């Protein structure tokens, strides 16, 4: 048995172009690749009848952020909340969270201004255009 290694963090989105633009502009992530996958094997692997998907891979300093838009798309059940079992978020570090926050476009939704926790880490949660959560923390 081989030891697993991290490959990517996947985020499902409804509008791939809008999501790529957000992650590239907000976090300065470089687009590595765009591709599409379909066919019976893919649909079976993701357990979605007739599924196909468009993908974008972005570089987050060596970690791959994979944005994926499925066809057919499922209805969104609710706005993601961090305290819901099964909740996920992407964590990205920056040199200065306060400076990052100050430079955010006005239309980027945040859960709160940056806060320094009991552990001494300054964090900020933002939502991408799809409502997915991204934690921004000091490097």
N, C-alpha and C positions, 0 to 999 in steps of 0.2 A: 504494500500500500504506500502511495506517495504522500508526502506531507503537503497539506494545502498551503497556498500562498494567496495573498489578496490580489485580485485582478482589477476590480472596478466597484464603484458604488452606483447602483442604478436608480434612476428617478423617472417615474412615469409621468408624462405630460400630455396635454391635449393638443397644444400648438407648439410643434418642435421649433419652428423658426423663431417664434417669440421667446421660447425658453433659451435657445442658443444665444440670442441677442442679450437677454437678461444676464446670463452667467458670464458672457464675454465682457459686457460693459460694466456690470456691477463688481465682478470679482477678477476681471482681467485674465480670464482663463482662455487659453488658445485652443481653437478647434483643431483636432488631430485628424478626424475622419468622419464621414457621413456615409451611411449605407442602409440598405433595406434587406429585410429577411422575410420570407414567406414559405408557403408550402406545407404539406401535411405533417412532416416531421417537426417543424417549428410549432405549428398549431397544437400538436399533441404534447410537445415538451412544455409549453406554457399553459396547457389545459384551457385553451380558448378556441372554440370551434371556428374554423376558417380564419384564424388570426394571421395577420401580417403586421409588420412594424417597420417604422423608419427610426434610425438610430443616429445619434451624434456623440462622438467621444471628445471630451475636452480634457486638457492637461491641467491638473491642479498640483503643480510642482512634483510630478512623477506619479501621482495617483490619478487614475482615470475616473472622471465623472461621466457616466453614461446616461444620456437623456434618451428616452424612448417614447414614441407615440404609436399606440396600437390602433389597428383597424380590425374588427370593430372595437370601439372604445366603450368601456363600462361607465355606467352612471356613477358619479361621485356620491359616496354614502354620507359624508360629513366633512367639515373642515378639520384637517389634522390637528390633534391636540396632544401635547407632550405626555400627559398623564394617562392616556388611553393605552391599554395593553396592546402591544404590537406596533405602537407608534415608532416612527423612524425619523431621523434627521441627518443631514449632512453637516459635518463639522469642518470649518475652514479657519486656519489661523492667519492673523495679520500682525504686522509690527505694532500697531497702535489702534485698538478698538475705538477709542474716542475719536481719533482722526478719521477713521473709516466711516464712522457714524455721521460725522459732520459733513462728509463729502457725498453721502447718499443722495440720490435723486429724491425729490419730494414724494414721488409716487411709489416708492419702495415701502411696503408695510413692515413695521417692526412691532414686536410684542411689548417692548418697553425701551427706554433709552438704555445705554450700556450700564451694567451693574457689576460691582465687584463683590464676589461671593465670600463666604466665610473662609474658603480655602485660599483667598487672595487672587483668584483668577477673575479677570474682567471678561464678561460675556455679553453678547447681544444676539437675539434671535430675530431673523427676518423671514419673510415669506416670499417665495418666488411668485411669478404671475399665476401659477396654478394652485397656490396655497401651500406648497411643500415648504417645510421648515429647514432653515439653514442656521446653525449656530456659528457665530463669529467670535473667536476668542483670541486673546493675546498669544503671540508666538512664544 
